[in-house]
């Protein structure tokens, strides 16, 4: 425990030193001005092992630089923003003391110094500092775990597919470190591909964990069942297993799942309460609206499958509501904007598509909600 005592009066320094040493605080640094304190903190920046204060006891009225200014200066440095400061002062003006506390000090002791009061306030402030240090350490560990979870979450997203007959790619802009959106696609057979985009309720760790739970079932479900009706019913069954009647919050997700068959030239899909996907099929606009309710609400659900045939090619856009809500800030009809952009020639790259939608959006800007879009283009 290292304490800095700052006072321009040598007698006061001697009194405080005696009180502290008798109480067992032996690592003391006695300073006569704020400038000396600044110098010590500069040394701290060079060699943290040499000078590391756990607490500053500082006189409020000092020549050149008073305690108020010194307190603000020290706490303004990010390295010392949590350093506890107690003013030791003869000033009894309540307005001045309120101003001193507003400057960032945690407490104050009036002169002449009452030994019992001084030590009690020191113990109180040091307990607070210990709690802050523990919280910072917990936050540091949590941030490490969040970063790791973010890496894992990013690693499971499907890589782009560029085959002779189909191109599938996506763009993903989470609003938080961990997001509730997820996309995946899998080859089912030589000419068939299963593609899913889902949006879990909420954000953060809990939604991300539920996403990972659903992801663990996706590949086997899609490649094993493939049919959109069966896949959605199976995902609903798995999601419903998580529901707990005694909890106020139950998780659910919206999703849109399609099977593209480039040999029969068909798109079979089910939309489970998700924003309607858009397909440009033989120069005609089709909205992917057939389906069912969001998954996880009910044990049994009725599912309607939509089928879209094509002859000359198809370009399909799947997206989460984060994209349409983002567009609605600047456009009255977000869907019309999406359709007109998708109809433009050579618009089969998600990055180009997003830039064409909103050229002013900064490449690395985080949206207000998770933003995800998947583009599927057939090559006939």
TAVEN-V930158 format. One line per field, one symbol per residue. psi: psi as a letter, one per 40 degrees, with the letter a starting at -180 (. if undefined). A space follows every 50 residues. Layout:
psi: ???
This chain:
psi: hhhhhhhehdddddddddddddeegegihhieidddddddddddddgddd hhieihhhidhiichiddddddddedhddedehhhhhhiehehddddddd ddeeidiihiiihhdddddddddddddddddddddddddddddddddddd dddddehiiihgideihhiiihgididhieihiiihhdadehhhhihihi haiaddddddddddddedddddddddhddddddddddddddehhdeidhh iiiiihhihhhedefihhihhgeihhihhhhfeihhhgdibaiihedidh ihhhhihhiideiihhhiiieddddddedehdgdddddddddeiifgehd dddddddgdehidehhidihhhihhhhih.
